[in-house]
Amino acid sequence: MSKESDNGNLSAYPLNADQTYSPSCDGLTKRELFAALAMQGLIICPGISSEAIARTSVREADLLLKELAK
């Protein structure tokens, strides 16, 4: 597994209710959060199918994780 894949599976918000760090917190992973943010920007583009938006959002999230791993 690559470094960006490992990083992408980490919690985007790794805090417990008492604000202490917990790498196993439930919720969105970094990859899911980045893809959702990319989707927000792409969804307003006219003429792009939902499937293309979803694929592109995940691809962009993976590219960002790869860049951040450098």
Number of C-alpha atoms within 10 A of each C-alpha: 5 9 12 18 15 13 17 23 15 19 20 19 17 18 15 13 9 6 8 9 12 13 14 13 16 14 13 17 18 21 26 20 18 22 22 17 14 19 20 12 11 17 16 10 10 7 7 11 10 12 9 11 20 16 12 16 24 19 16 17 22 20 14 16 20 16 10 11 14 7
